[in-house]
Amino acid sequence: MRAPTPEVVQPSISRADLFGDPVRNGGQLSPRGDMVAFLAPRDGVTNLWVLSVDAMDQARPVTDDRVRGIRSFAWAADGATLLYLQDERGDENFQLYSVDVAGGAPRALTPAGARAEILGVSANDPSGVVISLNQRDAAWADVVRVDVRSGERSVLLRNTGPRGFARFVLDREGRVRLGVRPLADGSAELVRFDERGRATTLFAIPLEDTMSATPIAFEADGRNFLMLDSTGRDRTALVRVDAETGVKTVIGESARADVVDVWLNPANNAAEAFATEYLRREWRSLNPETQADIEFLDRNLAGDFSIVSRSADNGRWIVVEEGPTIAARSHLYDRAGRRLTLLFRHRPALDQAPLQPMTPVEIEARDGLTLVSYLTLPIGSDANGDARPEEPQPLVLAVHDGPWSRDSYGFNALHQWLANRGYAVLSVNFRGSNGFGKAFLNAGNREWGGRMQEDLLDAVQWAVANGIAQPNRVAVVGAGFGGYAALSGLSGAAEQFRCGASYGAQSNLLSLLDRAPAYARDELYVRIGDPRTPEGRQLLRERSPYFRATQIRTPFLLALGARDPRTPRGESDQLAAAIRARGALTYLSFPEEGRDLVRQPNRLSYLAVLEHFLGDCLGGRVEPVGAAFEGAAIHVFDGAVNVPGLSAFARRIAPPAVQEPPAEIAPGDGAGGAVDVFVPGESPGETRN
């Protein structure tokens, strides 16, 4: 008798290597180009560090945060000060801090409890930074100049509702020149300010264009500004706009996809190149010198690249290179000598890891729309390299947040992790995702839980029909809107999914809109549904998983950050009560977190639970818990016995006053506090799966 073939042991990639804090990342050049600031752990917490370009092996920390760490920062124009934003345990009221790179303690420049955002710095005002600050009115942020040394604040523009401005654009002098004002019908108008601060409407932005018409920056002469604009066209183009007349001139466009990024020369804000993204991002130069840069970087880098920072004279760049099988690494690029120097690898532990290729695919929805999607196959499943497994695999449908964002080609830690554990992974740009023209984006209007959800189901059926997925072994996971989609899937098309998982899901669209910021509410009524009409309220109720949670009878992992203003704990408790009565529930809360799992111990603990959850559901490989729960703050209300070590975090939860979700929630019954979830026109930042 022939001996059985021994099972091949596949190399494993640890959760910590994929999702732990990067060793170094976020590099930013000082204005003079002589220093690089970056983020790196200090005693296990991410802090700000600096190094000299002439002594790149001698980095030193300039902050010593011991709690949540620092995630975003910028150089002040003086080249000696770093500015960073930090909130209190995920409440999203970001305070602005400054710290001298030469040493000294950070200084809080804005008060606690108010939200600040950096609008810009100017070489003509090296000691100042211009910010938006909602200290006076939580709904409408004023424009304020702050002295980075003394902390002295002066109001440049008082932003008053009910028809105030959702965003502002400064010129190179640091003056407020443009404002975007939302209107009652969900449209907007672009307003210009003269030297005395008087406002004049430059042109209207129709509702269909509000998410794809975005002013970027003023050119050096102050007479023209650059803008991404879809008005009168389907695909967003790069245009130059006369600030006096509003006349637009197209300088970059594509027939296939939106313009999604622009290179600006920091010396004069001239547009040097633009990028479009359909299946993959493509750069097109606007002058011969930049074309030479693009060709040089293409020849010398193995992965795709992006320019994340430049010196004020445009002589030095920081270039980040990455790809599906290349974890990010940052390079210093000296343009004059065409010289690349490796600054740092973000995750050096992945250099030799068995990373899997990603395949862009186009999937046809039931009504003919094309859904650009990305597929990663389990390690060892595609012997002939044709981007199809030799036999169907268990599938995880990973739904992006937003929903007005998109999935892209490139390194994706979630894809790599799940593929390494034995799952095919599919990410779908359902209707409403951006980058594919405004017709595709607006096709998602009032389709939360409707045709947007059908797109996801169509993608699963495509995967089954093409021999990629086993029809009875499909899970749906996501965060934010992705978590909403997971709840919608299991409460509306449960036969399609064996299990689901969500973090920070908004389950009740009625209360979500009640908590939306004033400046975005009218547009959101058009995008999601209008609770002011009986028909609108009925639609929102039908599309809210909160009201049909009793239909969830398959295993579900429900998790939230307790300080996330989008996901009221009371609603989650009642949602859990309905699921608990009929299905297998794992229910977690992170008391120190908000929308994102910022602290590494909390992040790794959630992923350890999710990995065990998927292993029980789909049968994939599971990395032992190990030290994943060390230092984590978790409250586990259901499912603690399912994961080794999780019982130590078990908590009893008092039964909610209403055991089933109520028949209706009136406006005003949700948790209070303005939030900026799904704010049209704002960048969603990094896509969360």
C-alpha positions as CSV (number, residue, x, y, z in Angstrom):
1,M,0.0,0.0,0.0
2,R,1.2,3.4,-0.9
3,A,2.0,5.6,2.1
4,P,-0.2,8.7,2.5
5,T,1.3,12.0,1.3
6,P,2.3,14.0,4.3
7,E,0.5,17.3,4.6
8,V,2.6,20.3,3.6
9,V,3.1,22.7,6.5
10,Q,2.7,26.2,5.1
11,P,4.9,29.0,6.5
12,S,3.0,31.2,8.9
13,I,3.1,35.0,9.1
14,S,2.4,36.3,12.6
15,R,-0.3,38.8,13.4
16,A,2.2,41.0,15.1
17,D,4.4,41.3,12.0
18,L,1.4,42.3,9.9
19,F,-0.6,44.4,12.3
20,G,1.7,45.5,15.0
21,D,3.0,49.1,15.0
22,P,5.5,49.6,12.1
23,V,9.1,49.7,13.1
24,R,9.3,53.1,11.3
25,N,6.8,54.9,9.1
26,G,5.3,58.2,8.1
27,G,8.6,59.9,7.1
28,Q,8.3,63.7,6.5
29,L,11.1,66.0,5.3
30,S,11.8,69.3,7.0
31,P,11.3,72.4,4.9
32,R,15.0,72.7,4.3
33,G,15.3,69.0,3.5
34,D,18.0,68.4,6.1
35,M,16.0,66.4,8.6
36,V,13.4,63.6,8.5
37,A,10.7,63.2,11.1
38,F,9.0,59.8,11.4
39,L,6.9,57.6,13.7
40,A,8.4,54.7,15.6
41,P,7.7,52.9,18.8
42,R,9.4,54.1,22.0
43,D,9.0,51.7,24.9
44,G,6.1,50.0,22.9
45,V,4.2,53.3,22.1
46,T,4.4,55.1,18.8
47,N,6.2,58.5,19.1
48,L,7.8,61.1,17.0
49,W,11.5,60.7,16.1
50,V,13.9,62.8,13.9
51,L,17.1,62.1,12.1
52,S,19.6,64.1,10.1
53,V,19.9,63.3,6.4
54,D,23.7,63.5,7.0
55,A,23.5,61.0,9.9
56,M,20.7,58.7,9.0
57,D,21.8,56.1,11.6
58,Q,21.4,58.5,14.5
59,A,17.7,58.8,15.0
60,R,16.4,60.2,18.3
61,P,12.9,60.5,19.8
62,V,11.4,64.0,20.5
63,T,8.2,62.9,22.2
64,D,7.5,60.4,25.0
65,D,3.8,59.5,24.9
66,R,3.0,56.5,27.1
67,V,-0.6,55.9,26.3
68,R,-2.2,56.0,22.8
69,G,0.8,57.1,20.7
70,I,1.0,59.6,17.9
71,R,-0.5,58.9,14.5
72,S,-0.3,62.1,12.4
73,F,2.0,65.1,12.3
74,A,3.4,67.9,10.2
75,W,6.4,70.2,10.1
76,A,5.8,73.8,11.0
77,A,7.2,76.3,8.5
78,D,10.1,77.2,10.8
79,G,11.7,73.8,10.3
80,A,12.4,73.5,14.0
81,T,8.9,72.6,15.3
82,L,6.7,69.5,14.8
83,L,2.9,69.7,15.1
84,Y,0.8,66.7,15.9
85,L,-2.9,65.9,16.7
86,Q,-4.0,63.6,19.4
87,D,-7.4,62.8,20.9
88,E,-8.5,61.4,24.2
89,R,-9.1,57.6,24.0
90,G,-10.8,57.7,20.6
91,D,-13.3,60.5,21.2
92,E,-12.0,62.3,18.0
93,N,-11.7,65.7,19.7
94,F,-8.2,66.1,18.4
95,Q,-5.9,68.6,20.3
96,L,-3.0,70.3,18.5
97,Y,0.4,70.0,20.1
98,S,3.8,71.4,19.2
99,V,7.2,70.1,20.1
100,D,10.7,71.6,19.4
101,V,12.9,69.1,17.6
102,A,15.9,70.3,19.6
103,G,14.2,69.0,22.8
104,G,11.7,70.0,25.4
105,A,8.2,69.0,26.4
106,P,5.2,69.2,24.0
107,R,2.9,72.1,24.3
108,A,-0.9,71.9,23.9
109,L,-1.9,74.6,21.4
110,T,-5.7,74.0,21.5
111,P,-8.0,73.2,24.4
112,A,-9.2,69.7,25.4
113,G,-12.7,68.9,24.2
114,A,-12.5,70.8,20.9
115,R,-11.5,69.3,17.6
116,A,-8.6,70.9,15.6
117,E,-7.5,70.2,12.1
118,I,-4.4,71.7,10.4
119,L,-5.3,73.7,7.3
120,G,-1.8,74.9,6.4
121,V,1.5,76.5,7.2
122,S,3.2,79.2,5.2
123,A,6.9,80.1,4.7
124,N,5.7,83.8,5.0
125,D,4.5,83.0,8.5
126,P,7.1,80.6,9.9
127,S,5.9,80.9,13.5
128,G,2.2,80.2,12.7
129,V,-0.1,77.4,11.7
130,V,-3.7,77.9,10.5
131,I,-6.2,75.4,11.8
132,S,-9.9,74.9,12.0
133,L,-11.2,74.7,15.6
134,N,-14.8,74.0,16.8
135,Q,-14.3,75.4,20.3
136,R,-16.9,78.1,19.9
137,D,-19.4,75.9,18.1
138,A,-19.1,72.1,17.9
139,A,-21.0,72.1,14.5
140,W,-19.1,74.9,12.7
141,A,-15.3,75.2,13.1
142,D,-13.7,78.7,12.9
143,V,-10.4,79.4,11.1
144,V,-7.8,80.2,13.6
145,R,-4.1,81.2,13.5
146,V,-2.0,79.7,16.3
147,D,1.6,80.7,17.2
148,V,3.5,77.4,17.4
149,R,5.8,78.7,20.2
150,S,3.6,80.8,22.5
151,G,0.2,79.1,21.7
152,E,-1.4,82.5,21.1
153,R,-4.6,82.1,19.0
154,S,-6.4,84.6,16.8
155,V,-9.6,84.0,14.8
156,L,-9.2,84.6,11.1
157,L,-12.7,83.7,10.1
158,R,-15.7,83.1,12.3
159,N,-17.8,80.3,10.8
160,T,-21.4,80.7,11.8
161,G,-24.3,78.3,11.0
162,P,-26.8,77.3,10.0
163,R,-25.3,77.8,6.5
164,G,-21.6,78.0,7.4
165,F,-18.6,76.4,5.7
166,A,-17.7,72.7,5.7
167,R,-14.1,73.3,4.6
168,F,-11.6,76.0,3.7
169,V,-8.7,76.5,1.3
170,L,-5.8,78.9,2.1
171,D,-3.4,80.5,-0.3
172,R,0.4,80.3,0.0
173,E,0.3,83.4,2.3
174,G,-1.8,81.5,4.8
175,R,-4.9,83.6,4.0
176,V,-8.4,82.1,3.8
177,R,-9.4,82.3,0.1
178,L,-12.1,79.7,-0.5
179,G,-14.9,78.0,1.4
180,V,-17.3,75.2,0.6
181,R,-20.8,76.0,1.8
182,P,-23.3,73.1,2.0
183,L,-26.9,74.0,0.9
184,A,-30.3,72.8,2.0
185,D,-30.8,70.5,-1.0
186,G,-27.5,68.7,-0.5
187,S,-25.6,70.6,-3.1
188,A,-22.9,73.2,-2.3
189,E,-21.4,76.4,-3.4
190,L,-17.8,77.4,-3.7
191,V,-17.2,80.8,-2.1
192,R,-14.2,83.1,-2.5
193,F,-13.1,85.6,0.1
194,D,-11.5,88.9,-0.8
195,E,-8.8,90.7,1.2
196,R,-11.4,92.1,3.6
197,G,-12.9,88.7,4.2
198,R,-16.0,89.4,2.2
199,A,-17.6,86.3,0.6
200,T,-18.8,86.0,-3.0
201,T,-20.1,82.8,-4.6
202,L,-17.8,81.7,-7.3
203,F,-19.9,78.8,-8.7
204,A,-22.4,76.1,-7.6
205,I,-21.5,72.5,-7.0
206,P,-24.5,70.3,-7.9
207,L,-25.4,67.5,-5.5
208,E,-24.1,64.9,-8.0
209,D,-20.7,66.5,-7.9
210,T,-20.2,67.3,-4.2
211,M,-18.1,64.2,-3.5
212,S,-15.9,64.6,-6.6
213,A,-15.4,68.4,-6.8
214,T,-12.6,69.4,-4.4
215,P,-10.5,72.6,-4.4
216,I,-6.8,71.7,-3.7
217,A,-4.5,74.6,-3.5
218,F,-3.7,78.1,-4.9
219,E,-0.8,78.6,-7.3
220,A,2.0,81.0,-6.4
221,D,0.4,84.0,-8.1
222,G,-2.8,83.7,-6.1
223,R,-4.9,84.3,-9.1
224,N,-5.6,80.6,-9.9
225,F,-6.2,77.5,-7.9
226,L,-6.2,73.8,-8.7
227,M,-9.2,71.7,-8.3
228,L,-10.5,68.1,-8.8
229,D,-13.8,68.6,-10.6
230,S,-16.5,66.4,-12.2
231,T,-19.0,69.2,-13.0
232,G,-20.3,68.7,-16.5
233,R,-18.4,65.4,-16.9
234,D,-18.5,61.9,-15.4
235,R,-14.8,61.3,-14.6
236,T,-13.1,63.8,-12.2
237,A,-10.5,65.9,-13.9
238,L,-7.7,68.1,-12.7
239,V,-8.6,71.7,-13.5
240,R,-7.1,75.2,-13.1
241,V,-9.7,77.7,-11.9
242,D,-9.5,81.5,-12.3
243,A,-10.3,82.7,-8.7
244,E,-12.0,85.9,-10.0
245,T,-14.2,84.5,-12.8
246,G,-14.5,80.8,-11.9
247,V,-13.4,79.9,-15.5
248,K,-12.0,76.4,-15.5
249,T,-9.2,74.9,-17.7
250,V,-8.7,71.1,-17.8
251,I,-5.1,70.2,-17.4
252,G,-5.4,66.4,-16.6
253,E,-8.0,63.8,-17.2
254,S,-8.7,60.2,-18.1
255,A,-11.6,58.6,-20.0
256,R,-11.5,55.5,-17.7
257,A,-11.2,56.7,-14.1
258,D,-11.1,59.8,-11.9
259,V,-8.0,61.8,-11.2
260,V,-7.2,60.8,-7.6
261,D,-3.9,62.5,-6.8
262,V,-1.7,65.4,-7.9
263,W,2.0,66.2,-7.4
264,L,2.4,69.8,-6.5
265,N,5.8,71.6,-6.7
266,P,6.2,73.0,-3.1
267,A,8.0,76.1,-4.4
268,N,5.0,77.4,-6.4
269,N,2.2,74.8,-6.1
270,A,2.4,74.1,-9.8
271,A,0.9,70.8,-10.8
272,E,3.7,68.5,-12.0
273,A,1.9,65.1,-12.4
274,F,-1.5,63.5,-11.8
275,A,-2.7,60.0,-11.1
276,T,-5.7,58.1,-12.1
277,E,-6.8,54.7,-10.7
278,Y,-8.9,52.1,-12.3
279,L,-7.4,48.6,-11.7
280,R,-4.1,50.2,-10.6
281,R,-2.8,53.7,-10.1
282,E,-1.1,55.3,-13.1
283,W,1.0,58.5,-13.1
284,R,1.1,61.0,-16.0
285,S,3.6,63.8,-16.0
286,L,2.8,67.4,-16.9
287,N,6.4,68.5,-17.8
288,P,9.6,66.8,-19.1
289,E,11.5,67.0,-15.8
290,T,8.8,65.2,-13.9
291,Q,8.5,62.6,-16.7
292,A,12.2,61.9,-16.1
293,D,11.6,61.4,-12.4
294,I,8.8,59.0,-13.1
295,E,10.9,57.0,-15.5
296,F,13.8,56.8,-13.1
297,L,11.6,55.6,-10.2
298,D,9.9,53.1,-12.4
299,R,13.3,51.6,-13.4
300,N,14.7,51.5,-9.9
301,L,11.8,50.4,-7.7
302,A,10.3,47.0,-7.9
303,G,6.9,48.1,-6.5
304,D,4.5,50.9,-7.1
305,F,5.5,54.3,-5.6
306,S,4.1,57.4,-4.1
307,I,5.6,60.7,-3.1
308,V,4.7,61.5,0.5
309,S,7.0,64.4,1.3
310,R,9.2,67.1,-0.4
311,S,11.6,69.7,0.7
312,A,10.6,73.3,0.2
313,D,12.9,73.7,-2.8
314,N,11.7,70.4,-4.4
315,G,15.2,69.0,-4.4
316,R,14.5,66.0,-2.1
317,W,11.6,63.7,-1.9
318,I,10.5,60.8,0.3
319,V,9.3,58.0,-1.9
320,V,7.3,55.1,-0.5
321,E,7.5,51.9,-2.5
322,E,5.1,49.0,-2.0
323,G,3.2,46.3,-3.8
324,P,1.1,43.2,-3.0
325,T,4.2,41.2,-2.2
326,I,6.3,44.2,-1.1
327,A,5.7,45.6,2.4
328,A,6.2,49.4,2.4
329,R,9.7,50.9,2.4
330,S,10.7,54.6,2.3
331,H,13.5,56.0,0.2
332,L,15.2,59.4,0.1
333,Y,15.3,60.7,-3.5
334,D,17.8,63.4,-4.4
335,R,16.5,64.7,-7.7
336,A,19.6,66.6,-8.8
337,G,21.8,63.5,-8.8
338,R,19.0,61.0,-9.5
339,R,20.0,59.1,-6.3
340,L,17.8,56.8,-4.2
341,T,18.8,55.9,-0.6
342,L,16.8,53.5,1.5
343,L,15.5,55.4,4.6
344,F,13.8,52.5,6.3
345,R,11.6,49.4,5.9
346,H,8.3,49.9,7.6
347,R,7.9,46.2,8.5
348,P,11.3,44.5,8.0
349,A,10.0,41.2,9.4
350,L,7.9,40.8,6.2
351,D,10.9,40.9,3.9
352,Q,11.2,37.1,3.7
353,A,7.5,36.4,4.4
354,P,5.5,34.3,1.9
355,L,3.3,37.2,0.7
356,Q,0.7,36.3,-1.9
357,P,0.0,38.1,-5.2
358,M,-3.1,40.2,-5.6
359,T,-5.2,40.0,-8.8
360,P,-7.5,42.8,-10.0
361,V,-10.7,41.4,-11.4
362,E,-13.8,43.0,-13.0
363,I,-17.1,41.5,-11.9
364,E,-20.4,42.3,-13.6
365,A,-23.3,43.2,-11.2
366,R,-26.8,42.0,-12.0
367,D,-27.7,45.3,-13.6
368,G,-24.6,45.4,-15.7
369,L,-22.3,47.7,-13.6
370,T,-18.7,46.7,-13.5
371,L,-17.3,46.2,-10.0
372,V,-13.5,46.5,-9.8
373,S,-12.4,44.1,-7.2
374,Y,-9.2,42.5,-5.8
375,L,-8.6,38.8,-5.1
376,T,-5.9,37.2,-3.1
377,L,-5.7,33.4,-3.0
378,P,-4.6,31.1,-0.1
379,I,-1.0,30.3,0.1
380,G,-0.3,27.1,-1.9
381,S,-3.7,27.0,-3.7
382,D,-2.7,28.3,-7.1
383,A,-0.1,25.8,-8.4
384,N,-0.1,27.0,-12.0
385,G,-0.2,30.8,-11.3
386,D,-3.3,31.5,-13.3
387,A,-5.0,33.5,-10.4
388,R,-7.5,30.7,-9.9
389,P,-7.2,28.0,-7.2
390,E,-6.9,24.4,-8.2
391,E,-10.1,23.7,-6.2
392,P,-12.6,26.0,-4.5
393,Q,-11.5,27.6,-1.2
394,P,-13.2,29.0,1.9
395,L,-13.8,32.7,1.1
396,V,-13.7,35.9,3.2
397,L,-15.5,38.8,1.7
398,A,-13.7,41.9,3.1
399,V,-15.9,45.0,2.8
400,H,-14.3,48.5,2.8
401,D,-15.3,51.3,5.1
402,G,-16.6,54.6,4.0
403,P,-18.7,53.7,2.0
404,W,-17.4,56.6,-0.2
405,S,-13.9,55.3,-0.5
406,R,-12.4,52.4,-2.4
407,D,-10.2,49.3,-2.3
408,S,-7.0,49.5,-4.2
409,Y,-4.2,47.3,-5.6
410,G,-1.2,47.0,-3.4
411,F,0.0,45.6,-0.1
412,N,-3.0,44.7,2.1
413,A,-2.2,43.3,5.5
414,L,-5.7,41.8,5.9
415,H,-5.5,40.0,2.5
416,Q,-2.1,38.6,3.4
417,W,-3.1,37.5,6.8
418,L,-6.3,35.7,5.7
419,A,-4.6,34.1,2.6
420,N,-1.8,32.9,4.9
421,R,-4.5,31.2,7.1
422,G,-6.0,29.3,4.2
423,Y,-8.8,31.6,2.9
424,A,-9.4,33.3,-0.5
425,V,-10.0,37.0,0.1
426,L,-12.2,39.2,-2.1
427,S,-12.6,43.0,-1.8
428,V,-15.2,44.6,-3.9
429,N,-15.7,48.2,-5.0
430,F,-19.5,48.2,-4.9
431,R,-21.5,51.1,-6.3
432,G,-21.0,54.2,-4.2
433,S,-17.2,53.6,-4.1
434,N,-15.2,56.5,-5.5
435,G,-12.7,56.8,-8.3
436,F,-14.9,55.3,-11.0
437,G,-16.8,58.4,-12.1
438,K,-19.7,60.2,-10.5
439,A,-22.4,58.0,-12.2
440,F,-21.0,55.0,-10.4
441,L,-20.6,56.9,-7.1
442,N,-24.1,58.3,-7.3
443,A,-25.5,54.9,-8.1
444,G,-25.1,54.2,-4.4
445,N,-27.4,57.0,-3.3
446,R,-30.0,55.5,-0.9
447,E,-28.8,52.0,-1.7
448,W,-27.2,51.2,1.7
449,G,-28.4,47.7,2.3
450,G,-30.0,47.7,-1.1
451,R,-28.1,47.5,-4.4
452,M,-24.8,48.2,-2.7
453,Q,-25.5,44.9,-0.7
454,E,-26.6,43.2,-3.9
455,D,-23.2,44.1,-5.5
456,L,-21.5,42.2,-2.7
457,L,-23.7,39.2,-3.1
458,D,-23.1,39.2,-6.9
459,A,-19.4,39.2,-6.2
460,V,-19.7,36.2,-4.0
461,Q,-21.8,34.4,-6.7
462,W,-19.0,35.2,-9.2
463,A,-16.4,33.7,-6.9
464,V,-18.5,30.5,-6.5
465,A,-19.3,30.3,-10.3
466,N,-15.6,30.6,-11.1
467,G,-14.4,27.9,-8.8
468,I,-12.8,30.3,-6.3
469,A,-15.2,29.9,-3.4
470,Q,-16.9,27.0,-1.7
471,P,-20.6,28.1,-1.6
472,N,-21.1,26.9,2.0
473,R,-18.0,28.4,3.4
474,V,-18.2,32.2,3.0
475,A,-17.7,34.8,5.7
476,V,-18.2,38.5,5.5
477,V,-16.1,40.9,7.6
478,G,-15.6,44.6,7.9
479,A,-15.3,47.8,10.0
480,G,-17.5,50.9,9.9
481,F,-19.5,50.6,6.8
482,G,-17.9,47.2,6.2
483,G,-19.3,46.1,9.6
484,Y,-22.7,47.5,8.6
485,A,-22.5,45.4,5.4
486,A,-21.7,42.3,7.5
487,L,-24.7,42.9,9.7
488,S,-26.9,43.5,6.6
489,G,-25.7,40.3,5.0
490,L,-26.4,38.1,7.9
491,S,-29.8,39.7,8.7
492,G,-31.0,39.8,5.1
493,A,-29.2,37.1,3.0
494,A,-28.1,34.7,5.7
495,E,-28.0,31.8,3.3
496,Q,-25.1,33.4,1.5
497,F,-22.8,33.5,4.6
498,R,-21.7,31.0,7.1
499,C,-20.7,33.7,9.6
500,G,-19.8,37.4,9.9
501,A,-17.8,39.9,11.9
502,S,-17.9,43.6,12.4
503,Y,-16.0,46.3,14.3
504,G,-17.6,49.7,14.8
505,A,-20.7,48.9,12.7
506,Q,-23.5,51.5,12.4
507,S,-26.6,49.3,12.7
508,N,-29.3,52.0,13.0
509,L,-29.4,54.5,10.1
510,L,-32.0,56.6,11.8
511,S,-29.9,57.4,14.8
512,L,-26.8,57.6,12.7
513,L,-28.3,60.5,10.7
514,D,-29.5,62.1,13.9
515,R,-25.9,62.3,15.1
516,A,-24.4,63.4,11.9
517,P,-22.7,66.9,11.8
518,A,-24.9,69.8,10.9
519,Y,-22.9,70.7,7.8
520,A,-23.2,67.3,6.2
521,R,-26.7,66.3,7.2
522,D,-28.7,67.6,4.2
523,E,-26.4,65.8,1.8
524,L,-26.5,62.6,3.8
525,Y,-30.3,62.7,3.7
526,V,-29.9,62.4,-0.1
527,R,-27.1,59.9,0.0
528,I,-28.6,57.6,2.7
529,G,-32.2,58.4,3.3
530,D,-34.4,61.3,4.5
531,P,-35.8,60.8,8.0
532,R,-38.0,63.9,7.7
533,T,-40.5,62.1,5.4
534,P,-42.5,58.9,6.2
535,E,-41.2,57.2,3.1
536,G,-37.6,58.1,4.1
537,R,-38.0,56.9,7.6
538,Q,-39.5,53.6,6.3
539,L,-36.6,53.1,3.9
540,L,-34.0,53.8,6.7
541,R,-35.7,51.4,9.0
542,E,-35.8,48.7,6.4
543,R,-32.1,49.2,5.6
544,S,-31.1,49.2,9.3
545,P,-29.9,45.7,10.5
546,Y,-30.7,47.0,14.0
547,F,-34.4,46.4,13.3
548,R,-34.0,42.9,11.9
549,A,-31.2,41.5,14.1
550,T,-33.5,38.7,15.2
551,Q,-32.9,37.2,11.7
552,I,-29.2,36.7,12.5
553,R,-28.9,33.0,13.3
554,T,-25.4,32.3,12.2
555,P,-22.2,32.9,14.2
556,F,-21.5,36.7,14.5
557,L,-18.6,38.6,16.0
558,L,-19.7,42.0,17.2
559,A,-17.1,44.5,18.4
560,L,-16.8,48.2,19.1
561,G,-14.7,50.9,20.6
562,A,-16.7,52.2,23.6
563,R,-15.7,55.8,22.8
564,D,-16.7,55.7,19.2
565,P,-19.4,58.4,18.8
566,R,-20.8,56.6,15.8
567,T,-21.7,53.3,17.6
568,P,-23.7,54.0,20.8
569,R,-23.1,51.3,23.4
570,G,-26.8,51.1,24.1
571,E,-27.7,50.2,20.5
572,S,-25.0,47.6,20.4
573,D,-26.3,46.0,23.7
574,Q,-29.8,45.7,22.2
575,L,-28.4,44.4,18.9
576,A,-26.4,41.8,20.9
577,A,-29.6,40.8,22.9
578,A,-31.5,40.1,19.7
579,I,-28.6,38.1,18.2
580,R,-27.9,36.2,21.5
581,A,-31.4,34.9,21.7
582,R,-31.1,33.0,18.4
583,G,-27.6,32.7,17.3
584,A,-24.0,32.2,18.4
585,L,-22.6,35.6,19.4
586,T,-19.2,36.9,20.4
587,Y,-19.5,40.4,21.7
588,L,-16.5,42.6,22.6
589,S,-16.0,46.2,23.7
590,F,-12.8,48.1,23.9
591,P,-13.2,50.8,26.6
592,E,-10.1,52.8,25.6
593,E,-10.8,52.9,21.9
594,G,-12.9,54.8,19.4
595,R,-13.4,54.3,15.7
596,D,-10.0,52.7,15.2
597,L,-8.0,50.2,17.4
598,V,-5.1,52.5,18.0
599,R,-3.3,50.8,20.9
600,Q,-1.4,47.8,19.6
601,P,-2.4,45.4,22.4
602,N,-6.1,46.1,21.7
603,R,-5.6,45.8,18.0
604,L,-3.8,42.4,18.2
605,S,-6.3,41.1,20.7
606,Y,-9.2,41.8,18.4
607,L,-7.4,40.1,15.5
608,A,-6.6,37.1,17.7
609,V,-10.3,36.7,18.5
610,L,-11.3,37.2,14.8
611,E,-8.8,34.6,13.7
612,H,-10.2,32.0,16.2
613,F,-13.7,33.0,15.1
614,L,-13.0,32.4,11.4
615,G,-11.1,29.2,12.2
616,D,-14.2,27.8,14.0
617,C,-16.4,29.0,11.2
618,L,-14.4,28.3,8.0
619,G,-11.8,25.8,9.3
620,G,-8.6,27.8,8.5
621,R,-5.3,27.8,10.3
622,V,-5.1,29.6,13.6
623,E,-2.1,31.2,15.2
624,P,-2.0,30.5,18.9
625,V,-3.1,33.4,21.1
626,G,0.3,33.6,22.7
627,A,0.9,37.1,24.1
628,A,-1.9,38.7,22.0
629,F,-4.0,39.7,25.1
630,E,-1.1,41.1,27.1
631,G,-1.7,44.8,27.9
632,A,-5.1,44.8,26.3
633,A,-8.2,46.4,27.7
634,I,-11.3,44.4,26.6
635,H,-14.7,43.7,28.0
636,V,-16.1,40.4,26.7
637,F,-19.8,40.0,27.1
638,D,-20.4,36.9,24.9
639,G,-18.1,34.1,23.5
640,A,-15.3,34.3,26.0
641,V,-15.0,30.5,26.2
642,N,-14.4,30.3,22.5
643,V,-10.8,31.7,22.6
644,P,-8.1,30.5,24.9
645,G,-7.3,33.2,27.5
646,L,-10.3,35.4,26.6
647,S,-12.3,34.4,29.7
648,A,-10.0,36.6,31.8
649,F,-11.8,39.6,30.2
650,A,-15.4,38.3,30.6
651,R,-17.9,40.7,32.0
652,R,-21.5,40.3,32.9
653,I,-23.9,42.6,31.0
654,A,-27.1,43.8,32.5
655,P,-30.1,42.8,30.3
656,P,-31.2,45.9,28.3
657,A,-34.5,47.4,29.2
658,V,-35.9,46.3,25.8
659,Q,-35.0,42.7,25.0
660,E,-35.7,43.2,21.3
661,P,-34.9,46.2,19.1
662,P,-37.8,48.6,19.4
663,A,-40.1,49.1,16.5
664,E,-38.8,52.6,15.9
665,I,-36.3,55.1,17.2
666,A,-37.3,58.7,16.9
667,P,-34.8,61.4,16.0
668,G,-33.0,62.5,19.1
669,D,-33.1,59.1,20.8
670,G,-29.6,58.3,19.7
671,A,-26.5,59.1,21.6
672,G,-25.6,62.8,21.5
673,G,-22.5,64.5,20.1
674,A,-21.6,65.6,16.6
675,V,-19.7,63.1,14.6
676,D,-18.0,63.2,11.2
677,V,-18.9,59.8,10.0
678,F,-19.3,59.6,6.2
679,V,-18.8,63.3,5.7
680,P,-19.1,64.0,1.9
681,G,-16.1,65.7,0.5
682,E,-13.7,64.7,3.2
683,S,-10.9,62.2,2.7
684,P,-11.8,59.0,4.5
685,G,-8.1,58.3,5.1
686,E,-6.9,54.8,5.2
687,T,-9.4,52.2,4.1
688,R,-10.4,49.9,7.0
689,N,-11.4,46.4,6.3
